[in-house]
Amino acid sequence: MKKPFENVVAEHGPMVLRVCRAVVGFDDADDAWSETFISAMKAYPALPDDANIEAWLVTIAHRKAIDIIRVQKRIAIPVDEVPDRPSSIGVPGSTDHEVWDYVKFLPEKQRQAVAYHFLGGLPYGEIAETLGGTTAAARRAAADGIKSLRKTFAGQDSKGASQ
């Protein structure tokens, strides 16, 4: 028997939000998160009882993130002044905010593979199905993304300044 959908949101909502933030950025993550759970709510009654809910939600989040990325590529919004932005910390209260500043600059496939595997907990096979491609390609994209992040942080001193 399936859990009530509100329990699914409570249990998996923070993970989906972290994935959305890593893929589309802090500003659009709330929209991607909301769209993910609206779609999930509609499809939940037909979901098999033995389905991997976490993987299912990450797949939906991926599709919603792609929709947002496509819209962003088509729309340019000029502004006179750059507004103050809220914190870009991936998880409120965490101290890993520098990581998020670098994750957003990874190439798209690497950023997605890192987000889906390390934040969403998906195995590489499911990432390959989600992104299209092979399991080896998904593993390589995640490894390359992590390698790039490690190189970036290897050049940082304890205060976060470049050496």
C-alpha positions in Angstrom: 0.0 0.0 0.0 1.3 3.4 -0.9 2.0 6.2 1.5 -0.2 9.3 1.3 1.3 11.7 -1.2 1.9 14.4 1.5 4.2 11.9 3.2 6.1 11.5 -0.1 6.5 15.2 -0.3 7.7 15.5 3.3 10.2 12.7 2.9 11.6 13.4 -0.5 11.0 17.2 -0.9 14.4 18.3 0.5 16.3 16.0 -1.7 14.3 17.1 -4.8 15.0 20.7 -3.9 18.8 20.1 -3.6 18.7 18.4 -7.0 16.8 21.3 -8.5 19.2 23.9 -7.0 22.2 22.1 -8.4 20.7 21.7 -11.9 18.9 25.0 -12.5 20.4 27.3 -9.9 19.0 28.8 -6.7 16.7 31.3 -8.3 14.7 28.8 -10.4 14.9 25.8 -8.0 11.6 26.5 -6.3 9.7 26.6 -9.6 11.3 23.3 -10.7 10.5 21.8 -7.3 6.8 22.9 -7.5 6.4 21.7 -11.0 8.0 18.4 -10.0 5.5 17.7 -7.3 2.5 18.9 -9.3 3.3 16.4 -12.0 4.1 13.7 -9.4 0.8 14.3 -7.6 -1.1 13.7 -10.9 0.8 10.5 -11.7 1.2 9.1 -8.2 -2.0 7.1 -8.2 -0.8 5.1 -11.2 2.7 4.5 -9.8 3.3 0.8 -9.0 3.6 0.1 -5.3 7.1 -1.3 -5.7 8.4 1.7 -7.7 11.6 3.5 -6.6 9.9 6.8 -5.6 13.2 8.7 -5.1 14.4 7.8 -8.7 10.9 8.6 -10.1 10.9 12.0 -8.5 14.5 12.8 -9.7 13.4 11.8 -13.2 10.5 14.2 -13.0 12.7 16.9 -11.5 15.1 16.4 -14.4 12.4 16.9 -17.0 11.1 20.0 -15.2 14.7 21.4 -14.9 15.2 20.9 -18.7 12.0 22.8 -19.4 13.3 25.7 -17.3 16.7 25.6 -18.9 15.1 25.7 -22.4 13.0 28.7 -21.4 16.0 30.5 -19.9 17.9 30.0 -23.2 15.1 31.8 -25.1 14.5 34.7 -22.9 16.9 37.6 -22.2 15.9 40.1 -19.5 17.9 43.3 -19.5 18.1 45.2 -16.2 19.5 48.6 -15.3 20.9 47.3 -12.0 21.7 43.9 -10.8 19.4 43.2 -7.8 20.7 41.8 -4.5 20.3 38.1 -4.5 19.4 35.7 -1.7 22.1 33.4 -0.5 23.2 30.9 -3.1 23.8 28.2 -0.4 22.6 24.8 -1.6 21.2 23.8 1.8 20.1 26.6 4.1 22.4 26.8 7.1 25.2 24.8 5.5 28.7 25.9 5.1 29.2 24.4 1.6 28.1 27.5 -0.3 31.3 27.8 -2.2 30.7 24.4 -3.7 27.4 25.6 -5.2 29.1 28.6 -6.7 31.4 26.2 -8.6 28.8 23.5 -9.4 26.7 25.9 -11.4 29.7 26.5 -13.8 30.2 22.8 -14.6 29.2 21.7 -18.1 25.5 20.7 -18.2 25.9 16.9 -18.3 28.5 17.0 -15.5 26.3 19.3 -13.3 23.3 17.0 -13.9 25.2 13.8 -13.3 26.8 15.2 -10.1 23.4 16.4 -8.9 21.5 13.2 -9.7 24.1 10.9 -8.2 25.5 12.7 -5.2 22.4 14.7 -4.2 19.6 12.6 -5.6 21.2 9.2 -4.8 20.4 7.8 -8.2 22.6 4.9 -9.5 24.5 5.6 -12.7 22.2 3.3 -14.8 19.2 5.4 -13.9 21.1 8.6 -14.6 21.9 7.2 -18.0 18.2 6.5 -18.7 17.3 10.0 -17.5 19.9 11.9 -19.5 20.2 9.6 -22.4 23.4 7.7 -23.0 25.2 4.9 -21.3 25.9 4.0 -17.7 29.6 4.5 -18.4 29.0 8.0 -19.8 26.9 9.0 -16.8 29.7 7.7 -14.5 32.3 9.5 -16.5 30.3 12.8 -16.4 29.9 12.6 -12.6 33.6 11.7 -12.1 34.7 14.6 -14.4 32.5 17.0 -12.5 33.9 15.9 -9.1 37.4 16.0 -10.5 36.9 19.6 -11.7 35.4 20.6 -8.3 38.4 19.0 -6.5 40.9 20.8 -8.7 39.1 24.1 -8.0 39.2 23.5 -4.2 42.7 22.2 -4.2 43.8 25.7 -5.1 42.0 27.3 -2.2 43.5 28.0 1.2 41.6 27.6 4.5 40.0 31.0 4.1 38.7 30.2 0.6 41.1 32.5 -1.3 43.1 31.3 -4.2 46.7 30.5 -3.6 
